[in-house]
Amino acid sequence: RFLRQELPEEWPPERLAQGFGVSPDVVRRVLRGRGCPPPRRRQRQDERALSAAPAPGAGAGAGCEVRAPDGTLLYRLPRGRGGPGPGAQ
């Protein structure tokens, strides 16, 4: 939702679907929905996205980048958000 809201011309549903490895129909359903996951679930989703990202350090101080399986940059986390949070295993 964030990508589509901030950069709609760069992130049409088809590109979002390709980047997240789902069908365009799934993306449309997510974009139509207005719910937000509970904080604990959101944290787990963020941790999974970070663990799938390449090792940080490619950009000096740029934060952690999250990329699609094809290598396309999905988003960049601000500095200080790239490490595992408390309770991460």
C-alpha positions in Angstrom: 0.0 0.0 0.0 2.8 2.4 0.9 4.6 1.9 -2.5 1.3 2.4 -4.4 0.4 5.4 -2.4 3.7 7.2 -2.6 4.7 6.3 -6.1 1.6 5.1 -8.0 3.2 5.7 -11.5 6.2 3.6 -10.6 4.3 0.8 -8.8 1.3 -0.3 -10.9 -0.5 -3.5 -9.6 1.3 -5.7 -12.1 4.8 -4.6 -10.9 3.8 -5.0 -7.3 2.6 -8.5 -8.1 5.8 -9.4 -9.8 7.9 -7.8 -7.0 6.1 -9.7 -4.2 5.7 -12.9 -6.1 1.9 -12.9 -6.1 -0.9 -12.5 -8.7 -2.2 -9.0 -9.7 -5.5 -10.1 -8.3 -4.0 -10.5 -4.8 -2.4 -7.1 -5.1 -5.7 -5.5 -6.0 -7.4 -7.1 -3.0 -4.7 -5.9 -0.7 -4.9 -2.4 -2.1 -8.7 -2.3 -1.7 -8.4 -3.4 1.9 -7.9 -0.8 4.5 -7.0 -2.9 7.5 -3.6 -2.8 9.1 -2.1 -5.8 10.8 -1.7 -5.8 14.6 1.7 -4.5 15.7 3.1 -7.9 16.5 2.1 -9.4 13.1 3.5 -6.3 11.4 6.8 -6.7 13.2 7.0 -10.4 12.1 6.3 -9.4 8.5 9.0 -6.8 8.6 11.5 -9.3 10.1 10.7 -11.8 7.4 11.2 -9.2 4.7 14.5 -8.2 6.3 15.7 -11.8 6.5 14.9 -12.2 2.7 16.9 -9.1 1.9 20.6 -9.2 0.9 23.1 -8.6 3.6 23.3 -4.9 4.6 26.5 -3.0 4.0 26.2 -2.6 0.2 25.3 1.0 0.7 27.3 3.0 3.3 24.8 4.0 5.9 21.9 3.9 3.5 19.9 1.6 5.6 18.6 -1.9 4.6 17.2 -2.4 1.1 14.5 -4.9 0.5 14.5 -6.3 -3.0 12.2 -8.5 -5.0 13.3 -12.0 -6.2 14.3 -10.4 -9.5 16.5 -7.9 -7.8 14.2 -4.9 -8.2 14.4 -2.5 -5.2 11.1 -2.6 -3.3 12.0 -0.2 -0.5 14.8 1.0 1.7 14.4 1.0 5.4 15.7 4.1 7.2 18.9 3.8 9.2 18.3 2.2 12.6 15.5 -0.1 11.3 17.6 -2.6 9.6 18.6 -4.8 12.5 16.5 -7.5 14.2 14.3 -6.2 17.0 14.1 -7.4 20.6 13.1 -11.0 20.9 14.3 -11.8 17.4 15.8 -15.3 17.1 
